Amino acid sequence: MSLEHSLKSTVNKIASENAIELSAFTLAILFTVDFNECSRDIGYRCAFQWQLGALSIFLTWFALVLFIQKFPRFGIFVVMLTDILRTFSRFFLVFFLFIIGFALAFHMLLHNHNAFQHFGNSLLKTCVMMIGEFEYEGIFSLSFLLLSCRLLL
C-alpha cells in the first residue's frame, strides 16, 4: 500500500516538473516568434512578449530549483524552501484579508487623496505602506493630523 502511494506521488511529481518545463519552453518560443511586421523588420518585441519572456525565465528558474533538489547536498534546502512556501501560501490568504480590510478603510477615510481615490490604488498603497514606505508628507496634511489628534484625545 505505501509502495503504491510513493509510486503515485513520484509520478505526479515528475508530471508537474515536466509541465513546468514544457510551459517554460513554450513561453520562450512565443517570446522569440515575430508576431507583426515591426518585429520582423527591427526585432522589437510586443509588450505581451516581454511578459511571456519574464514568465518563461521564472519558470525556468523554478525548474532549475526542482532539478537541484535531486542532488543530496542541496536537496534538503529545496525541500525546506518548498515547505516554507507552502506554509506561507496558507498564511498569506488570511494576511491578504487584513490587507483588503485596511485598504477599504483607507479608501473610505482618505478618498480625497490621490493615492486612495480608487480601491485598486488604495490596495496598492496599503501594500506599499505595509513594507514601511508611508510618505506622510504626500498623504497626510498637517490639518488632517491635527484633526486626528483632536479626535483621538
N, C-alpha and C positions, 0 to 999 in steps of 0.2 A: 504494500500500500504506500509506504513512504518513498520507495523507489519510483513508483508511478508518479507521485506528486513532484518529486525532484526532477524527473524527466520532463514533465509538463512545464514546470517553471523554467527549465533550461531552454526548451523550445520557444516559449513565449519571450524570453529574454533575447534570444538570437533573432526572433522575428522583429522585435522592437528595434534592435540595433540595425538590422537590415532596412527597416522602414526609415530610420533616421538617415542612414547613408544614402538611400535612394532619393529621399527628399532633398538632401543637400546637393546631390549630383544634378537632379532635375532643375533645381533653382539656379545652380551655377550655369547650366546650359541656357536657361532662359535669360540669364544676365548677359550672356555673350551674343545672343541672337540679335540681328538687326531687324527692328520692327517697322521702321519707317525710312524714308529717303534720306533724311538728315543723318541718321546714324550710319547709313551705308556710305554716305559721302565723307563725313568727317570723323566718324567713330564715336560721336557723342551718344550717350545712353539716355533713355527716357527716365523720368523721375521714378516710376514704379520699378524699373530695372535695378536702380541703386538699392531700393528697399529689398528686392528679391536677393540681390547680391549680399547685402548685410545679413539677411536671414540665413543664406547659404553658409556664410562664414561662421555664424553662430552654431548652426547645426553641425558643421564640420568640426568645430572645436568640441562640441558635445560628444561627437563620435570618437574623437581622439581621447577624450577623458574615459569613455567607456572601454576603449582599446587598452589604455594604460591600466585599467582595473585588472587585466589578466596577468600582469607582472606581480610576482609575490612581494617585491619590495614596496611597490606603490599601491597595490590593490586595497589595502586596509584604509588608506587615505581617501580613495574614491568611494568606498563603502561608507565611511564617515560623512563625506560630503553629501552623498545621496540621502543618508539618514537625516542629516541636518536640514536639507532642502525639503524633505517630506514633512518633517516636524514644522518647519517654518510655513509651509503652504497651509497647513491646518490652522496655525496661529493667525496667519495673515487674513483669513476670512473674517475672523472676529475683529481683528485690528482695523480692517478696512471699513467695517460697520461704524466704528468710532470715528474714523476719518470722515465718512459721509455725514455723520451727525454733526460734527464740528463745522464741516463745510456748509451744511444747511443753515446752521445757526449764524455763522459769519455772513452768509448770503442775506439772511433776513435782517440782521442788525446793521450791516455795513454796505447795503445795496447801493448807496450813493457814491461809493468809491469805485474807481475803475476796475480794481482787482477783484471785486466781489459783485459786479453787476449781473453777471450770468453765472448759473450754477457750475458750469464747466470750468470757468475761470476761478470760481471760488474753491472748487475741489483741487485744482492745480496749485493755487496759492496756499491752501491749507497743507498740502503735501510739502511745499517748499518751506513753509513755516515750521513744519514738523522736524525738519533737519537743522533748524536753528537760524534760518535766514528770515528775520522778521521785517526789516526795513521800516522801522517805526516812523521815520520822517516821511516816507512815501505813503503810508496808510493812515496813520493816526495823526490828527492835528492837535495842537495844544488845547483848543477849546473842547475837543472830544475827550481828551484825557482829564481835563478839569471837571467836566460833567460826569464822567465815570467815577472819579474820586468822590464827588459830592454824593452820588447815588449810593456808593458803597459805604460811606460814612453815615 
